[in-house]
């Protein structure tokens, strides 16, 4: 089973579609008759009308109809580039901004779309689903897959621009239609096709019902409020985005002088700015602006001063009349004593880029945690390319309470027994002041309202168990998915109850909805692909930098060492394993450190920190076996250890995590340092992405990756991979570090191979019950006994590793040996013997411009290398990558992710990609 569930239209209406709080407008026989006449006239005029003709007729029928008076359908003929993404039509509220109806090149208003509508001219080759096979409804033809990819791409765009949990869409193929309910992160429920020309009533009744639904019932996230450009929050974001002279550079080792008291606060505005009184009945003027002049710096001090002058007023940031909506939350500011906190320039720059009006991206007020703390956000600085899975989006956000820039992550966390939300682990790792563990500093976190993945429950839960599982993570994680039972009704959850499983998620698989791709971390369900997710947000103080910002090999190794140290301390102190060591989860936190003897002076210091602890788990360290209570695939494919992939479901160990750190280090080294690899793209794909059938995952790691780990050498064919300095001399220290590090893994895999072979040999030689083999061999004779060989000598044997190799392999049970390799490489000091050697050069500026295209999408790379093609939606004869935008378009990668004909198990190395290619930086972008 894949990501789609096929249902009858009647079942969809009664079991899935939410009952409206208000009665929908009735569909009269006259309505049905007039609609049927218009549609039949179209198909009578032409036996096979074009998509445009069908779309134009449909739009006229709906917009002239009285059933959707508060909504209108806009016909769109918008293309990003020739043959690329096109939305045929969309349903908008009449109050919302709409693109020019029917205008050539009119861009969809993604932030306001309520219902996506796609038209095809008809025919089985353009049918994305197969009604004849309910267990496998995803039609397998290439064009069917391409149509499905297009539908997914539309849904992905809407989910990306809006904060919603459910999206309904309408697919019309010739005379037939389907309703699709996209469930955020989990799957899609699709109706069987119906002839709307012969009987328009079901379609008209659906539209009438949809029009009567509330925003929440249509899938809009009620904890996120779309901001109008005239509201105070919108203007506050503009104010705080302006550059400030007191903002600091972030380069490592930069000295920051003390702040001149005279310049700590900007000058008052030239003209008085307004305040809003508490009763909002009058609008007296105030000589002090709360926010206009000092974006996110000195704000609280200026507000405090203004309140001292005007204690009976509320401070606001604009001189317009207050909107009708309540924006009193903007006045609830947390005042703090002491010197104002300064801002790193790059943080404000990225916030400014995220709210650039030219991007057309919507702005939101979003609530986080039990206290519903408000934050203001614009465009995500990175986002998931996959519509199924965790769907992570990261924002540089404005904390309304403190007027500080923070990092906010919005995602859907998989529900597993024994795995807590990420914020829980951040609190835990910061709870003991005596142990320094470098992780993001938590502001707040929490599950979002009652948002679960309804599609997963629809596929997995008997109706009787649905209510028991509501709000119970353990029941959700351990439910028996194979149990056949009635389907739970969404409507049954509405009246007077928590609607915990009503609104959720989807993915971006182009060849079929059936192919799993979580991208960020492999968490596929072995029970049909329907993983249970819960909506979750976490906010931290630190807006960090990606590792692609490094300027030297020294920085790279120091930062990786610090991340390993964090991992070691978390394991030693809390028995906690991260379980998703990847390139995107090691980041850089710039911070200030006082310079001794120079009062008021500080130095910028970069620290490598380990983030994304959402898959972390407490594991036993006493040798007790971990008992898996449910199937788990954790980690990011490209950085998983060879042993974990091959031996799954054996749980992740410290040795596996240390191997993942090696792969991460190599990944950044080949991208950012000098070496003898001529084609980095090919190396990265062949090492990190390629796979072969077999293993516990159903696939094994690439031959290059396996060879490197088992043989202890980094090779590209017959070429040994080496790193070099700027003067073209060999970077002996870095090469030596890699060699020593690899010796641990070579020893581990030698011991592993010996144990496995010994077990196979012992099993082969053990007495076994006869199953008739002796009888079947009675009539077999040798032609000549002379020269016969004892065949038992041909049995494969593995040479027992030396005691030293066993000791080296055992060292991977802890971190300290690998840490010693780093310390010795950087300082020349051997902590065991106490000896110190002369260390070769570790340059301060030997990094190069990123040698790999950004953002990295391994699916695109494999398409380029393997020449995979897919037919486009509009032409069976045309081959190539469907819906591929020009590379200058910001969303090309996520559409490619939706359109590729083959998806690897873990998705791209960075399933989150930067929302803007430039100038926000390289790789994954800033995140926690």
C-alpha positions in Angstrom: 0.0 0.0 0.0 1.2 3.5 -0.7 0.3 7.0 0.4 -3.1 7.1 -1.2 -6.4 5.7 0.1 -9.2 5.2 -2.4 -12.8 5.6 -1.2 -16.3 5.8 -2.7 -17.6 9.3 -3.1 -20.5 8.5 -0.7 -18.1 7.2 2.0 -16.0 10.3 1.6 -19.0 12.6 2.1 -20.2 10.7 5.2 -16.9 9.6 6.8 -14.3 12.1 5.8 -15.6 15.4 4.8 -16.3 17.5 7.8 -19.9 18.4 8.6 -20.4 22.2 8.4 -21.4 24.2 11.4 -23.9 26.0 9.2 -26.2 24.3 6.7 -24.9 24.5 3.1 -27.0 26.1 0.4 -29.3 23.5 -1.1 -28.7 22.3 -4.6 -32.0 22.6 -6.5 -33.1 20.5 -9.5 -32.9 23.8 -11.5 -29.3 24.2 -10.5 -28.5 20.6 -11.6 -30.4 21.0 -14.9 -28.7 24.2 -15.9 -25.3 22.9 -15.1 -25.9 19.6 -16.9 -27.1 21.5 -20.0 -24.0 23.7 -20.1 -21.6 20.8 -19.7 -23.4 18.6 -22.2 -23.4 21.4 -24.7 -19.6 21.5 -24.4 -19.1 17.8 -24.9 -21.7 17.7 -27.7 -19.9 20.5 -29.6 -16.6 18.6 -29.3 -16.2 14.9 -28.6 -12.9 15.6 -27.0 -12.7 19.3 -25.8 -9.4 20.7 -24.7 -8.3 21.3 -21.1 -8.8 25.0 -21.6 -12.4 24.5 -23.0 -13.3 22.3 -20.1 -11.8 24.7 -17.6 -13.4 27.8 -19.0 -16.9 26.2 -19.1 -16.4 24.9 -15.5 -15.3 28.3 -14.2 -18.3 30.0 -15.8 -20.7 27.5 -14.3 -19.4 27.8 -10.8 -19.0 31.6 -10.8 -22.5 32.0 -12.2 -23.9 29.7 -9.6 -25.5 30.8 -6.4 -24.0 28.0 -4.3 -20.6 29.8 -3.8 -21.6 33.4 -3.4 -18.6 34.1 -1.0 -16.1 32.3 -3.3 -14.9 32.6 -6.9 -12.9 30.4 -9.2 -10.0 32.0 -10.9 -8.9 30.5 -14.2 -5.1 30.6 -14.4 -2.8 30.1 -17.3 0.4 30.7 -15.4 3.6 28.9 -16.2 7.0 29.3 -14.4 8.8 28.2 -17.6 7.8 26.3 -20.8 6.3 23.0 -19.8 6.5 23.7 -16.1 4.1 24.0 -13.2 0.6 25.4 -14.1 -2.5 25.7 -12.0 -5.6 25.4 -14.1 -7.9 27.0 -11.6 -8.2 27.8 -7.9 -11.1 28.7 -5.6 -10.6 31.9 -3.5 -12.7 33.8 -1.1 -14.0 36.9 -2.9 -12.6 39.0 0.0 -9.0 37.8 -0.7 -6.6 39.1 -3.3 -6.8 37.1 -6.5 -4.7 37.0 -9.6 -6.0 38.4 -12.8 -8.6 35.8 -13.9 -7.7 34.1 -17.1 -4.8 36.5 -17.8 -1.9 34.9 -19.5 1.0 34.6 -17.0 -1.1 35.5 -14.0 0.6 34.1 -10.9 -1.4 32.1 -8.4 -2.0 33.8 -5.1 -0.7 30.8 -3.2 -1.4 32.4 0.2 -5.1 32.6 -0.4 -6.0 29.5 -2.4 -8.7 27.5 -0.7 -9.2 24.7 -3.3 -6.9 23.6 -6.1 -8.5 22.6 -9.3 -6.8 20.8 -12.1 -8.2 19.9 -15.5 -7.2 17.2 -18.1 -8.8 16.5 -21.4 -9.7 12.9 -20.5 -8.4 9.5 -21.1 -6.9 6.7 -19.0 -3.3 7.8 -19.7 -4.0 11.0 -17.8 -5.8 9.2 -14.9 -3.5 9.3 -11.7 -5.4 6.6 -9.8 -6.8 3.2 -10.6 -10.2 2.5 -9.2 -9.9 -1.2 -10.0 -7.2 -1.8 -7.4 -8.1 -0.2 -4.1 -5.1 -1.8 -2.4 -2.7 -0.2 -4.8 -4.6 2.8 -6.2 -1.6 4.7 -7.7 -1.7 4.1 -11.5 1.7 2.9 -12.6 1.9 4.4 -16.1 4.5 7.1 -16.5 2.0 9.7 -17.6 -0.3 8.8 -14.7 2.7 9.3 -12.3 3.4 12.6 -14.0 -0.2 13.8 -13.4 0.1 12.7 -9.8 3.3 14.6 -9.5 1.6 17.7 -10.7 -1.2 17.4 -8.2 1.4 16.9 -5.4 3.4 19.9 -6.6 0.3 22.1 -6.3 -0.5 20.8 -2.8 3.2 21.3 -1.8 3.1 25.0 -2.9 -0.1 25.7 -1.0 1.2 23.9 2.2 4.5 25.8 1.9 2.9 29.3 1.6 0.1 28.7 4.0 -0.2 27.3 7.5 -2.8 24.6 7.1 -3.3 21.0 8.1 -5.6 19.8 5.3 -6.0 20.8 1.7 -8.9 19.8 -0.5 -8.4 19.7 -4.3 -10.6 18.9 -7.3 -9.3 16.8 -10.2 -11.3 16.9 -13.4 -10.3 14.6 -16.3 -12.7 14.9 -19.2 -16.2 14.1 -18.0 -15.1 12.6 -14.6 -14.0 14.2 -11.4 -12.3 13.2 -8.1 -12.0 14.9 -4.7 -8.7 14.7 -2.9 -8.1 15.4 0.7 -4.4 16.0 1.3 -3.4 15.3 4.9 -0.4 17.2 6.1 2.5 14.8 6.2 0.7 11.5 6.1 -1.1 10.8 2.9 -4.1 11.6 0.6 -7.6 10.3 0.6 -9.1 10.3 -2.9 -12.6 9.5 -4.2 -13.3 7.2 -7.0 -14.1 9.0 -10.3 -17.7 10.2 -11.0 -19.3 11.4 -14.2 -20.2 15.0 -13.4 -21.6 15.7 -16.9 -24.3 13.1 -16.7 -25.0 13.9 -13.0 -23.5 17.2 -11.7 -25.3 17.0 -8.4 -22.5 15.3 -6.3 -20.0 17.9 -7.5 -22.3 20.8 -6.9 -23.2 19.5 -3.4 -19.5 19.2 -2.6 -18.8 22.8 -3.6 -21.8 24.0 -1.7 -20.7 22.1 1.4 -17.1 23.3 1.0 -18.3 26.9 0.8 -20.1 26.5 4.1 -17.1 25.2 6.0 -15.3 27.4 8.5 -11.6 28.3 7.9 -10.6 25.6 10.4 -12.8 23.0 8.8 -11.3 23.8 5.4 -7.9 23.0 6.9 -6.5 26.4 7.9 -4.3 26.3 11.0 -6.1 28.4 13.6 -2.9 29.0 15.5 -1.4 30.9 12.6 -2.9 34.3 11.6 -2.3 35.8 8.2 -1.2 39.4 8.6 -2.7 42.2 6.6 -0.2 44.8 5.3 -2.0 47.5 7.2 -1.9 45.9 10.6 0.5 46.9 13.3 2.3 43.6 13.5 3.1 43.8 9.8 4.6 47.2 10.2 6.5 46.2 13.3 8.3 43.5 11.3 9.3 46.2 8.7 10.5 48.5 11.6 12.7 45.8 13.2 14.1 44.6 9.8 15.8 47.9 9.1 19.6 47.9 9.4 21.0 49.2 12.7 24.4 50.8 13.2 24.9 48.8 16.4 24.6 45.4 14.7 27.7 43.3 15.0 29.7 41.3 12.4 29.7 37.6 13.0 33.1 36.5 11.7 35.0 34.2 14.0 37.7 36.0 16.2 36.4 39.4 15.4 36.9 41.9 18.2 33.8 43.9 19.2 34.4 47.2 20.9 32.3 48.4 23.8 29.1 50.2 22.9 29.2 53.9 23.2 26.5 54.9 25.7 25.6 57.8 23.5 24.9 55.5 20.6 23.2 52.8 22.6 19.8 54.2 21.7 19.0 56.0 18.4 17.8 59.6 18.4 14.1 60.2 19.0 12.0 60.5 15.8 11.7 63.9 14.2 8.0 63.9 14.6 5.9 62.5 17.4 4.5 59.0 16.9 1.2 57.7 18.2 0.2 55.5 21.1 -3.0 53.7 21.5 -4.7 54.1 24.9 -5.9 51.1 26.7 -9.5 51.9 26.1 -8.7 52.6 22.4 -11.2 55.4 22.4 -8.7 58.2 21.8 -5.3 58.4 20.2 -3.0 60.8 22.1 0.5 61.5 20.7 3.7 60.3 22.3 7.2 61.8 21.8 8.7 58.3 22.0 8.3 55.5 19.5 8.4 52.0 20.8 9.9 50.4 17.8 10.6 52.7 14.9 14.2 53.6 15.4 16.0 50.7 17.0 15.1 47.4 15.3 15.5 44.6 17.8 18.0 46.6 19.7 17.3 48.9 22.6 13.6 48.3 22.0 12.7 47.3 25.5 14.7 50.2 27.0 12.9 52.7 24.8 9.5 51.2 25.6 10.3 51.3 29.3 11.1 55.0 29.0 8.0 55.7 27.0 5.8 54.0 29.6 7.4 56.0 32.3 6.3 59.1 30.4 2.9 57.8 29.5 1.9 55.1 32.0 -1.7 54.9 30.9 -1.0 54.2 27.2 -0.1 51.3 25.0 2.9 51.8 22.8 2.6 51.0 19.1 4.7 51.5 16.1 2.6 53.1 13.4 0.4 56.2 12.9 -2.5 54.5 11.3 -5.9 53.8 12.8 -5.9 50.5 14.6 -7.5 47.6 12.6 -10.6 45.9 13.8 -8.6 42.8 14.9 -7.2 42.7 18.4 -3.5 43.4 18.4 -3.2 43.9 22.1 -0.7 41.1 22.2 1.9 43.5 20.7 1.9 45.5 23.9 2.7 42.5 26.2 6.4 43.2 26.2 8.8 41.5 28.6 11.0 44.2 30.1 14.6 43.4 31.3 17.2 45.3 33.2 20.8 45.7 32.2 22.5 46.5 28.9 20.5 46.0 25.8 21.3 42.9 23.8 23.0 43.5 20.4 22.2 41.7 17.2 24.5 39.9 14.8 24.1 41.6 11.4 23.5 38.4 9.5 20.5 37.6 11.7 18.7 40.9 10.9 19.7 40.5 7.3 18.0 37.1 7.0 14.9 38.4 8.8 14.8 41.3 6.3 15.1 38.9 3.4 12.4 36.7 4.8 9.9 39.6 4.7 11.0 41.2 1.4 7.8 42.5 -0.2 9.1 41.6 -3.7 8.9 37.9 -2.9 5.2 38.2 -2.4 5.5 35.8 0.6 2.8 36.1 3.3 3.5 37.1 6.9 2.0 35.3 9.8 1.5 35.6 13.6 2.1 32.1 14.9 1.5 30.7 18.4 3.8 28.3 20.1 3.6 26.4 23.4 0.9 26.0 26.0 1.1 29.7 26.7 0.4 30.4 23.0 3.4 32.8 22.8 3.2 34.9 19.7 5.9 35.1 17.0 6.0 36.9 13.7 7.3 35.2 10.6 7.7 35.6 6.9 9.3 33.4 4.4 11.1 30.2 5.7 14.8 30.3 5.4 14.7 26.6 4.7 11.9 24.1 4.1 11.3 20.5 3.3 11.2 19.4 -0.3 8.9 16.6 0.6 5.2 16.8 1.2 5.1 13.5 3.1 7.2 13.1 6.2 8.2 15.7 8.8 7.8 18.7 6.5 10.1 20.9 8.5 10.1 24.7 7.9 12.6 27.0 9.6 12.1 30.7 10.2 14.0 33.7 11.6 11.2 34.9 13.7 10.4 37.9 15.8 9.5 37.1 19.4 6.8 39.6 20.2 7.3 39.3 23.9 11.0 40.3 23.9 11.3 42.0 20.5 14.2 39.6 19.8 15.0 37.6 16.7 14.8 33.9 17.4 14.7 30.7 15.4 11.4 28.9 15.0 11.0 25.4 13.6 7.6 24.1 12.5 7.4 20.4 11.8 5.4 17.2 12.1 7.1 14.9 14.6 6.7 11.1 14.1 5.1 9.5 17.1 7.1 6.7 18.6 7.1 5.2 22.0 10.1 6.3 24.1 10.8 9.3 21.8 10.0 12.7 23.3 9.6 16.0 21.5 12.8 17.9 20.7 12.1 20.6 23.3 12.1 18.0 26.0 15.6 17.0 25.2 16.8 20.6 24.9 15.5 21.2 28.4 17.1 18.0 29.6 20.5 18.7 28.1 20.5 22.2 29.7 19.2 21.2 33.1 22.6 20.5 34.7 24.8 23.6 34.9 27.8 21.5 35.9 27.8 19.8 32.5 28.4 22.0 29.4 26.5 20.6 26.5 26.3 22.9 23.5 22.7 22.7 22.1 20.3 25.4 21.1 18.9 27.4 24.0 15.2 26.8 24.3 12.6 29.6 24.4 9.4 27.5 24.2 8.0 24.5 22.5 4.9 22.4 22.3 2.5 20.3 20.1 0.2 22.5 18.1 -3.3 22.3 19.3 -4.8 18.9 18.4 -3.2 18.4 15.0 -2.6 14.7 14.2 -2.5 13.0 10.8 -6.0 11.8 10.1 -5.1 9.8 7.0 -2.9 7.5 9.1 -5.7 6.9 11.6 -8.1 6.3 8.8 -5.9 3.6 7.4 -4.8 2.1 10.8 -7.4 2.5 13.4 -10.7 0.6 14.0 -13.4 3.1 14.9 -13.7 1.7 18.4 -10.0 2.4 19.0 -10.0 5.9 17.5 -11.4 7.5 20.6 -9.1 5.6 22.8 -6.1 6.7 20.8 -7.1 10.3 20.8 -4.4 12.3 22.4 -2.6 9.1 23.4 0.8 9.0 21.7 1.6 5.5 22.8 -1.7 4.2 21.4 -1.0 6.0 18.1 2.5 4.5 17.9 1.7 0.9 18.7 -1.7 0.5 17.1 -2.3 -2.7 15.0 -2.5 -1.4 11.5 -3.4 -4.7 10.0 -6.6 -5.0 11.9 -9.6 -4.7 9.6 -12.4 -2.6 11.0 -14.8 0.2 10.2 -13.3 3.5 9.2 -13.6 6.4 11.8 -15.7 9.3 10.8 -14.2 12.7 10.9 -17.6 14.2 11.6 -17.8 12.0 14.7 -14.9 13.9 16.2 -16.3 17.4 15.7 -19.3 17.8 17.9 -18.1 18.7 21.4 -14.9 16.8 21.2 -11.2 17.3 20.4 -10.7 16.9 16.7 -7.3 15.4 17.2 -7.1 13.5 14.0 -8.8 15.8 11.6 -6.2 17.8 9.8 -2.9 16.8 8.5 -0.2 16.1 5.9 1.3 14.9 2.6 4.6 14.2 0.5 6.2 14.7 -2.8 6.7 11.5 -4.7 6.6 11.9 -8.5 6.6 8.4 -9.8 3.9 7.4 -7.3 2.4 8.3 -4.0 3.3 4.8 -3.0 7.0 5.5 -2.7 8.2 6.5 0.7 10.4 9.6 1.1 10.8 11.4 4.3 13.9 13.2 3.1 14.9 14.7 6.4 15.2 11.4 8.2 14.1 8.0 7.2 11.0 7.2 9.3 9.0 5.0 7.0 6.2 2.8 8.3 6.4 -0.8 7.5 2.7 -1.1 7.8 1.7 0.4 4.5 3.6 3.6 4.6 1.2 5.5 6.9 3.3 7.0 9.7 1.5 8.8 12.5 2.6 12.4 12.9 1.8 15.2 15.3 2.2 18.9 14.6 5.0 20.5 16.6 6.8 23.8 17.0 10.0 24.7 18.9 11.7 28.0 19.3 15.3 28.7 20.3 17.3 31.8 20.9 20.1 31.0 18.5 19.9 31.8 14.8 22.9 29.7 13.7 25.1 29.4 10.7 25.5 26.4 8.4 28.9 24.6 8.2 29.3 26.0 4.7 30.3 29.3 6.3 33.7 27.9 7.4 36.9 29.6 6.1 39.4 26.9 6.9 40.1 23.2 7.5 41.0 24.1 11.1 37.5 25.5 11.7 35.9 22.4 10.2 37.8 20.0 12.4 37.3 22.1 15.5 33.6 22.5 15.0 33.1 18.8 14.3 35.1 18.0 17.4 32.8 20.2 19.5 29.8 18.4 18.1 31.3 15.0 18.9 32.0 16.3 22.4 28.4 17.4 22.8 27.3 14.0 21.7 29.7 12.3 24.2 28.4 14.4 27.1 24.8 13.8 26.3 25.5 10.1 26.2 27.6 10.0 29.3 25.3 12.2 31.4 21.9 11.2 30.1 22.3 8.0 28.2 21.0 9.9 25.2 21.8 9.1 21.6 21.0 11.6 18.9 20.2 9.1 16.1 20.3 11.5 13.2 23.8 12.8 12.8 23.8 14.5 9.4 25.2 17.5 7.5 22.2 19.6 8.4 22.3 18.9 12.1 25.7 20.2 12.8 25.7 24.0 12.8 27.6 27.0 14.1 26.6 29.3 16.9 28.4 32.7 17.0 28.5 34.2 20.4 30.5 36.8 22.4 33.3 36.1 24.9 34.8 38.8 27.1 38.4 39.6 26.3 40.4 39.5 29.5 42.0 42.8 30.6 40.0 44.9 28.1 36.9 46.1 29.8 33.8 46.1 27.6 35.6 44.4 24.7 34.4 41.1 23.4 35.4 38.6 20.8 33.2 36.7 18.4 33.6 32.9 19.0 32.2 30.2 16.8 31.0 27.0 18.5 29.9 23.8 16.7 26.6 22.6 18.1 24.4 19.6 17.5 20.8 20.3 16.7 17.6 18.5 15.8 17.3 16.2 18.8 13.8 15.1 17.8 14.8 11.6 17.0 16.9 11.2 20.2 16.3 8.3 22.5 17.6 7.2 25.9 19.4 3.9 25.5 20.8 1.4 28.1 24.5 1.5 28.7 24.7 -1.6 30.9 24.7 -4.1 28.0 20.9 -4.5 28.2 19.4 -5.0 24.8 17.1 -2.3 23.5 13.7 -3.7 22.9 12.0 -2.1 20.0 8.3 -1.6 20.7 7.7 -0.5 17.1 9.6 -0.5 13.8 11.9 2.5 13.5 14.1 3.7 10.7 16.0 6.7 12.1 18.6 8.9 10.6 19.4 10.6 7.3 20.3 8.0 4.6 23.4 9.6 3.2 25.1 9.6 6.7 23.8 6.4 8.2 26.5 3.9 9.1 27.0 0.9 6.8 26.4 -1.5 9.7 23.1 0.2 10.8 21.8 0.0 7.3 22.8 -3.7 6.8 21.8 -4.9 10.3 18.6 -3.1 10.7 16.5 -3.4 12.9 19.5 -3.5 15.3 19.3 -0.2 17.2 21.7 2.7 16.6 24.9 2.6 18.7 27.7 5.0 19.6 29.9 3.4 17.0 27.2 4.1 14.3 26.9 7.7 15.4 30.7 8.2 15.3 30.7 6.8 11.8 28.0 9.2 10.8 30.2 12.1 12.1 32.9 10.8 9.7 30.6 10.9 6.7 29.5 14.4 7.7 33.1 15.6 7.9 34.0 14.0 4.6 30.9 15.6 3.0 31.9 19.1 4.0 35.6 18.5 3.3 35.1 17.5 -0.3 32.7 20.5 -0.8 34.8 23.2 0.9 38.5 22.2 0.8 41.1 21.5 -1.8 41.6 17.9 -3.0 42.3 15.7 -6.0 38.6 14.9 -6.8 37.9 16.4 -10.3 34.1 15.9 -10.2 32.7 16.6 -6.7 29.1 16.1 -7.9 29.8 12.6 -9.1 31.7 11.7 -6.0 29.0 12.9 -3.7 26.3 11.0 -5.6 28.4 7.8 -5.8 29.5 7.9 -2.2 26.5 9.3 -0.3 23.4 8.6 -2.5 23.9 5.4 -4.4 22.5 2.2 -3.0 22.0 -1.4 -3.9 19.2 -3.9 -3.0 19.6 -5.8 0.2 20.1 -5.2 3.9 17.6 -4.5 6.7 16.4 -1.4 4.9 15.8 -3.2 1.6 18.9 -1.5 0.3 22.6 -1.2 1.2 25.0 1.7 1.2 27.0 2.5 -1.9 30.1 0.5 -2.8 32.3 3.5 -2.4 31.0 4.2 1.1 31.2 0.6 2.1 34.8 0.2 0.7 35.9 3.3 2.6 34.6 2.1 5.9 35.6 -1.5 5.6 39.0 -1.0 4.0 39.9 2.2 5.9 40.8 4.2 2.7 39.0 6.9 0.8 39.2 5.9 -2.8 37.7 7.1 -6.1 38.3 4.1 -8.4 42.1 3.6 -8.2 42.6 7.1 -7.0 43.3 7.7 -3.3 41.5 10.9 -2.2 43.9 13.4 -0.7 43.4 16.9 0.6 45.8 19.8 -0.1 46.9 23.2 1.1 46.7 26.4 -0.8 50.3 26.0 -2.0 49.3 22.6 -3.4 51.3 20.7 -0.8 49.6 17.8 0.8 47.5 18.6 3.9 49.3 16.0 5.9 47.5 16.7 9.2 44.0 16.5 7.7 44.8 13.4 5.7 46.4 11.8 8.7 43.3 12.5 10.8 41.1 10.8 8.3 43.5 7.8 8.1 43.5 7.3 11.9 39.8 7.8 12.2 39.1 5.2 9.5 41.3 2.7 11.3 38.6 2.5 14.0 36.0 1.6 11.5 38.2 -0.9 9.6 38.8 -2.7 12.9 35.1 -2.6 13.8 34.0 -4.1 10.5 36.8 -6.7 10.5 35.5 -7.9 13.9 31.9 -7.7 12.7 32.7 -9.8 9.6 34.6 -12.4 11.7 31.7 -12.8 14.1 29.1 -13.1 11.3 31.1 -15.6 9.4 31.9 -17.6 12.5 28.2 -17.8 13.3 27.4 -19.0 9.8 30.1 -21.6 9.9 29.0 -22.8 13.4 25.4 -23.1 12.1 26.5 -25.0 9.0 28.5 -27.5 11.1 25.9 -28.0 13.8 23.9 -31.2 13.8 20.6 -30.7 11.9 17.6 -32.9 11.6 17.5 -34.8 8.3 14.8 -33.7 5.8 15.3 -36.6 3.4 18.5 -35.3 1.8 20.3 -38.7 2.5 17.6 -40.6 0.6 17.7 -38.2 -2.3 21.5 -38.7 -2.6 21.6 -42.6 -2.4 21.8 -43.0 -6.2 24.5 -40.4 -6.7 28.0 -41.9 -7.3 31.4 -40.5 -8.0 33.1 -41.5 -11.2 36.4 -41.9 -9.4 37.4 -41.5 -5.8 41.0 -40.8 -6.7 42.0 -37.1 -6.3 38.8 -36.3 -4.4 39.0 -33.2 -2.1 37.6 -32.7 1.3 34.9 -30.2 0.4 34.7 -29.0 4.0 38.0 -27.2 3.4 36.2 -25.0 0.8 33.9 -23.5 3.4 34.4 -19.7 3.8 36.2 -18.8 6.9 37.1 -15.4 8.3 40.5 -14.8 9.9 40.2 -13.8 13.5 41.2 -10.2 14.0 44.2 -9.5 16.2 43.7 -8.5 19.9 44.8 -5.0 18.9 42.1 -4.8 16.2 39.5 -6.0 18.8 40.7 -3.3 21.2 40.4 -0.6 18.5 36.9 -1.8 17.6 35.9 -1.9 21.2 37.0 1.8 21.6 34.1 2.8 19.4 31.8 2.0 22.3 32.8 5.3 23.7 33.8 8.7 22.3 37.1 9.4 24.0 39.4 7.5 21.5 38.1 9.4 18.5 38.3 12.7 20.5 41.9 11.9 21.1 42.5 11.7 17.4 41.2 15.2 16.9 43.2 16.6 19.8 46.4 15.0 18.6 45.8 16.2 15.1 45.2 19.9 16.1 47.7 20.2 19.0 50.2 17.3 18.5 49.6 16.3 22.1 48.9 12.7 22.9 46.8 12.6 26.1 47.6 9.0 26.8 51.4 9.1 26.6 51.7 12.8 27.3 54.1 13.1 24.4 53.8 16.1 22.0 54.9 16.2 18.4 55.4 19.1 16.0 52.2 19.7 14.2 52.1 20.5 10.5 50.3 23.6 9.2 46.6 24.1 9.9 45.8 27.1 7.7 43.3 29.8 8.7 41.9 30.5 5.2 42.3 27.4 3.0 38.5 26.9 2.4 37.3 27.3 -1.1 33.9 28.3 -2.6 31.4 25.5 -2.3 32.3 23.0 -5.0 28.8 21.5 -5.1 25.7 23.1 -6.6 23.2 24.4 -4.1 20.8 23.4 -2.8 21.8 19.8 -3.0 19.1 17.5 -4.2 20.3 14.0 -4.7 17.3 13.1 -6.8 18.2 15.7 -9.4 21.8 14.4 -9.3 20.8 10.8 -10.0 18.5 12.0 -12.8 21.4 13.7 -14.4 23.7 10.8 -14.0 21.4 8.0 -14.9 19.5 9.9 -17.6 16.1 9.1 -16.0 13.2 10.7 -17.8 9.5 11.0 -17.3 6.8 12.1 -19.7 5.3 15.5 -19.1 1.7 15.9 -18.2 0.7 17.6 -21.4 2.5 15.5 -23.9 3.1 11.7 -23.9 5.8 12.1 -26.5 7.8 14.7 -24.7 10.4 13.3 -22.4 12.4 15.0 -19.6 11.9 16.2 -16.1 8.3 17.2 -15.7 7.5 20.6 -14.2 11.2 21.6 -13.9 11.5 25.3 -13.4 14.4 27.4 -14.6 17.3 27.2 -12.2 16.8 30.8 -11.3 13.4 30.1 -9.8 13.6 29.7 -6.0 11.4 26.6 -5.8 12.9 24.5 -8.6 14.3 22.0 -6.2 11.1 21.3 -4.4 9.3 20.8 -7.7 12.0 18.5 -8.9 11.5 16.6 -5.7 7.9 16.3 -6.6 8.6 15.2 -10.1 11.5 12.9 -10.1 10.9 9.4 -11.3 13.0 7.7 -8.7 13.3 8.6 -5.0 16.0 7.3 -2.8 15.2 6.0 0.7 16.2 9.0 2.7 15.5 11.8 0.3 18.2 14.4 -0.3 21.1 15.1 2.1 19.4 18.3 2.9 15.7 17.7 2.6 15.3 21.2 3.9 16.6 23.6 1.3 17.2 27.4 1.5 14.1 29.4 0.6 16.4 31.7 -1.3 19.5 30.6 -3.1 21.3 33.9 -2.6 22.3 35.8 -0.7 21.2 33.8 2.4 24.2 31.5 2.3 25.0 28.0 1.3 23.7 24.6 2.0 20.9 24.2 4.4 20.9 27.7 5.8 20.6 28.9 9.3 18.6 26.7 11.6 18.5 25.0 14.9 
